Each structure stands twice: as C-alpha cells, then as structure tokens.
Amino acid sequence: MKTLGEQITVLRSDRNMTQEDLAEKIGVSRQAVTKWEANESTPELAKIIALADFFGISLDKLVGRDESLYDMVKDTVIECSANCRELYDGVDFTPFLNRFIVYMEKINVSLNIPASWCG
C-alpha cells in the first residue's frame, strides 16, 4: 500500500504537473507539497479533501484504503465483460462497466460485483 505522500507524487506525476503547479491548485506552498510527498508532514484535512477533489478520487483511494477493493472490482469487470461478450454475441460491455465503476467511486460506494452479474 502506498503512503499518502507516494500517492500524491504518483497522481501529480501522472498529470505531468510540477509540485509548484499542484501547490497553486490546492492553495499551498511548493514546500508544503514537497514535505507531503516526502512524508515529512501530512496535509490538514481540508487540504486532503481538496486533493481528492482535484484528482477526482475518493478520500479512501487517496489515502490507500481501497487499493485492493479497486483491483478486485477491476478484475471482476474484466471477467464480467468477457462473460457479456460471450452471452451477447460479441457486444463489448467494458466501456459501460468502466463508467459505472468511476461513477460509484465518485459517490464513494464500495462495490462487490459478482462475476455472475452478467450471466
């Protein structure tokens, strides 16, 4: 499981942002972002919420609480999509299921989709 600092680093880097860019968006100094990413300090709750909102993820995901749940759902979606293609003559349900997962993450709902959901 990633630390909060590692998670912030990955999310920022994935968006090709500098620490200065992120600091401006969140309303802190670049030095604050540097300390967060080095796990030398922890953002206050309001800043953690701002980070999750900015990156478009749940608080749980930001702090690394649902990484295994996310992987389980992703694997289930892949399996379910394969089942759906077989049952429905090649129709690919992956885009729909991916949008469903993103939506559920946005409203912070934990999912446990059984593989038999499509079949």
JOCORSUL-V370348 format. One record per residue. N is the residue number from 1. PSI is psi in radians with two decimals (999 if undefined). OMEGA is omega in degrees with one decimal (NA if undefined). D_LAST is the distance of its C-alpha to the last C-alpha in Angstrom with 2 decimals. Layout:
N:PSI:OMEGA:D_LAST
N:PSI:OMEGA:D_LAST
This chain:
1:2.36:179.8:32.98
2:2.58:172.3:35.09
3:2.89:177.1:38.05
4:-0.75:179.2:38.38
5:-0.77:178.1:41.00
6:-0.71:-179.8:38.85
7:-0.77:178.6:35.99
8:-0.75:179.5:38.49
9:-0.82:-178.9:39.87
10:-0.84:-178.1:36.52
11:-0.72:179.0:35.48
12:-0.81:-179.1:38.96
13:-0.68:178.9:39.14
14:-0.43:179.9:35.76
15:0.18:179.9:37.31
16:0.73:179.3:40.54
17:2.59:171.1:42.53
18:2.93:174.7:45.72
19:-0.65:178.4:46.50
20:-0.75:178.6:48.96
21:-0.84:-179.1:46.30
22:-0.73:179.6:44.06
23:-0.76:178.7:47.13
24:-0.76:-178.0:48.07
25:-0.60:-175.6:44.64
26:-0.33:179.2:44.59
27:0.67:177.4:48.29
28:3.11:176.8:49.57
29:2.78:175.1:51.80
30:-0.62:-179.9:50.72
31:-0.61:177.3:52.20
32:-0.80:179.2:49.82
33:-0.73:178.3:46.80
34:-0.80:-179.7:48.49
35:-0.68:177.8:48.92
36:-0.83:-176.4:45.34
37:-0.49:178.0:44.00
38:0.06:-177.5:46.47
39:0.56:176.7:45.44
40:-0.36:174.3:49.08
41:2.90:-179.2:48.25
42:2.35:177.6:45.34
43:2.61:173.5:44.85
44:2.80:-174.0:45.60
45:-0.74:-179.4:42.69
46:-0.62:179.8:43.33
47:-0.59:176.2:43.13
48:-0.74:177.4:39.91
49:-0.75:178.4:38.37
50:-0.68:178.2:39.92
51:-0.82:179.9:38.49
52:-0.75:178.1:34.91
53:-0.78:-178.8:35.35
54:-0.78:-177.7:36.95
55:-0.14:177.6:34.26
56:0.62:-180.0:31.46
57:2.90:178.3:29.88
58:2.80:174.8:29.73
59:-0.71:178.4:32.65
60:-0.81:-179.6:30.51
61:-0.70:179.8:29.44
62:-0.73:-178.2:33.07
63:0.10:172.5:34.43
64:0.29:-176.7:31.78
65:-0.49:-173.4:30.18
66:0.44:-179.0:26.50
67:-0.79:-179.6:26.45
68:-0.63:176.4:24.34
69:-0.79:179.2:21.92
70:-0.78:179.4:21.67
71:-0.70:178.8:21.10
72:-0.78:179.7:18.34
73:-0.76:179.4:16.55
74:-0.82:179.1:17.32
75:-0.70:179.2:15.93
76:-0.71:178.7:12.63
77:-0.73:178.7:12.54
78:-0.81:179.1:13.43
79:-0.77:-179.9:10.76
80:-0.73:179.6:8.01
81:-0.72:177.5:10.03
82:-0.74:178.0:10.22
83:-0.74:-179.5:6.56
84:-0.73:179.6:6.88
85:-0.70:178.7:10.19
86:-0.78:-176.4:9.34
87:-0.56:-173.7:7.10
88:0.72:170.3:9.68
89:0.92:171.8:12.78
90:-0.02:179.1:13.81
91:2.27:-178.3:13.45
92:1.97:-178.6:13.91
93:0.00:-176.3:12.45
94:-0.83:-179.5:14.60
95:-0.73:178.3:17.56
96:-0.83:-177.6:15.84
97:-0.65:177.4:14.27
98:-0.75:177.6:17.72
99:-0.65:178.2:19.54
100:-0.80:180.0:17.53
101:-0.77:178.9:18.54
102:-0.77:178.9:22.08
103:-0.82:-178.4:22.35
104:-0.65:176.0:21.32
105:-0.70:-178.3:23.83
106:-0.59:178.3:26.46
107:0.15:170.8:26.27
108:0.73:178.7:26.22
109:2.26:175.7:23.10
110:2.39:-176.4:21.68
111:2.57:170.1:17.92
112:1.37:-176.1:15.73
113:2.05:177.6:12.15
114:2.59:-179.6:9.99
115:-0.43:-179.5:7.99
116:0.00:-176.6:5.08
117:-0.65:-177.4:5.74
118:-0.14:-172.3:3.74
119:999:NA:0.00
